[in-house]
Amino acid sequence: MLITLYFNPYSHRCLSVKTVLQLTKSDFNEKIIDVLKGENLKHAFTNINPNQTVPAITEGFFSLFESHAIIKYICINKPDFGLYPKSLQNQALVDSYLDWHQNEFTKLLDYSKEFYLKPLLKGDRVPENRVSRLIDIEEVLHFFIKTFLNNGHYNYIFDQHNFTIADIRQTIVYSLRAVCDLTSLFICNFDFEKFPVLEQYIMRIFKIPELYISHQDYFNLISKQKYKNQFIQSILTRQPKQEQITLYFHPFSSPSRAVRSLFLLAKIEYNEKVIDILKSDNYSQINPDKTVPSIKQGTFTLFESHAILKYICEQYRLLSFYPLEDQKLKAQIDSYLDFHLNEMRQITEYVMRIQKNQNGQEAKSKKQTIDQLLQFFVKVFLNGGKYKYIYNQKTISIADLSAVNEILFLVMANYEFNSVPQIQKYIINILDNQNVKQSNKEYFSSISSNQHHNFNQFNKQLIASQKKRGCC
């Protein structure tokens, strides 16, 4: 069942939980709780966590708070990732560190929060006793190095061969207390040169790319600070960066609009280049099949829209669009995508025939095929119209993006959707999303300016609604 993480991007406890979810490739949603605005005090969140703190998780009717408990729950349910030891003695060692961490490393988080993070976010004055508090911090760090890293002779806490959740809590940042209360000190421009063992330890753990992903917002905040010492700057500049993707597409291409919709929905930065197949002689170097869409990322190229949609979801962990960890739901989406290639692509063929003014009898016969196809789509994939999205997914999936952009191509042929009112509702539901509308803006603009169409009532309303919302 899907986990929902309630978190704040500047809470180290939250970031440790988020990192563990990513490390264990867990399928989860996230909901930001703005503590500064008091969202943690509202009744809806208090029902989840009566202690009114973040992080917290829900999984179905099950809810859990306190970061250490959440982390252990996740790791125990994902034993193959080895983040929590299996032997009783090793578990006890990790637990002993986590309890000590809860009692002592909290001082790091409190220090960074009170003297730097809170004043930065709220504009408050910095308290005056930070020097004496800093001495307490340094004592905690000396004890940590001596006791848990054996004065630097251990690579990891208690010399574990692989990093454990104790290490993660220690090296993740954001005011984390466990999110590495160590990295919470980044906001303070803390002088780590006094603690070379910690520098090596942090650098070692930050080879894990998930740490950068989970802490992106916090690092962005740190990067805006004018003063950053060399060590902190070295961590920030080591962040792995994805090479930007170029999308080769055409706005009249249904598969192109499906891929473009995903980029916009997921807020992925990308470049786009319109391809005129008849004029693009060099395009075969990107896609030897000379079809759109295709993508290029560095030296990597890929064509076929469904392959692209899956690749983007896997690369950017877009689990709400393609549930990689839920094999049953993933298989259902795959089944639709295969069906789409075999059957739904007849829509494009039908529209192209209409545009070429082929003989009436052949067009009428083909329209009957499309009628039956849409009725089958409603019956099987939307459960007779009872589902908002394909296979009753909670949110738009890549199956919906592929389907709706293909179906919208029928507007160009002035298809009469009254025979399938469930399809009308389906279209409206998905086009209610601003990003999907944005992806279709050139398409609707073009067909609305095509004066020879005498659109039926539904298509008129559909086009008019896109104009009203600024898409055309």
Number of C-alpha atoms within 10 A of each C-alpha: 10 16 18 17 24 24 25 21 20 23 24 33 30 30 32 33 31 26 25 23 22 18 17 17 15 21 19 21 15 13 11 14 20 16 16 11 8 10 15 23 17 10 12 11 18 14 11 20 22 13 14 19 21 24 26 24 25 19 13 10 6 9 15 16 20 17 24 21 12 22 24 17 13 19 21 16 12 17 13 10 12 15 23 24 19 11 8 8 10 14 12 12 14 20 17 13 18 20 12 13 21 15 10 18 24 19 19 27 28 18 21 28 23 17 20 22 24 15 15 15 10 9 9 13 12 14 10 9 9 15 9 9 15 16 11 15 19 14 10 18 18 14 14 20 19 13 14 17 19 16 14 17 12 16 19 20 25 18 13 14 10 14 17 19 25 26 24 24 30 27 27 32 33 37 31 31 32 35 32 29 28 28 29 32 26 25 25 18 20 18 14 17 12 10 14 11 19 21 16 13 21 20 16 14 18 18 14 14 16 18 24 22 18 23 22 16 14 21 22 11 14 20 16 9 11 6 13 19 13 13 16 21 15 12 18 17 11 13 16 13 10 11 12 13 19 17 24 23 24 22 20 17 17 28 25 25 28 26 27 26 25 24 21 16 17 15 10 13 12 15 12 13 12 14 19 15 15 7 8 11 10 11 18 12 10 18 19 10 12 19 21 25 28 25 25 18 14 11 7 9 15 16 19 16 21 21 11 18 24 17 14 20 20 15 9 12 17 20 20 19 26 24 23 20 15 14 10 11 16 15 14 15 23 17 12 23 19 14 13 18 12 10 14 21 16 17 23 18 11 18 21 16 16 20 10 8 10 11 10 10 9 11 16 12 11 19 18 11 15 19 17 13 16 20 20 14 23 21 14 14 20 20 16 13 20 13 16 21 20 26 19 14 18 12 13 20 22 25 25 24 23 26 22 21 25 21 18 19 21 19 21 21 20 19 20 17 18 12 12 15 14 22 20 15 13 19 19 14 13 20 20 13 13 14 19 22 20 21 24 24 18 16 22 25 15 13 19 21 10 11 8 8 12 10 19 14 12 16 22 14 12 17 18 16 16 20 15 10 12 11 19 21
